[in-house]
Every structure is written in C-alpha cells, then in structure tokens.
C-alpha cells in the first residue's frame, strides 16, 4: 500500500468516525428523518421552517 492509499484510508476512517456520537447517527436537516429538535422531516427546530401546504 502506497502513502497516498494509506492517507486516503485514514482520512475515510476519521471522517466516518466524526459522523457518529455514541453509536448514533448525528441528526441533520437533510437526512430525510425527523430527529434532533425538528418539528417535521428535515424542517423546524434548528432547520428551516416547515412549509404549510
């Protein structure tokens, strides 16, 4: 394995470990799931306001 491949592998491991806390996925405003403090799916709370339809 060359240095570039090793660097990319370590970077991938680091990035994937930063996206989780205590084995749980971090809530985001673009994951298609109502989580965190959202009041709807990917809206409300810390996300953009939910549209009324």
Secondary structure by P-SEA (a helix, b strand, c coil): ccaaaaaaaaaaaaaaaaacccccccccccccccccccccccccccccccccc
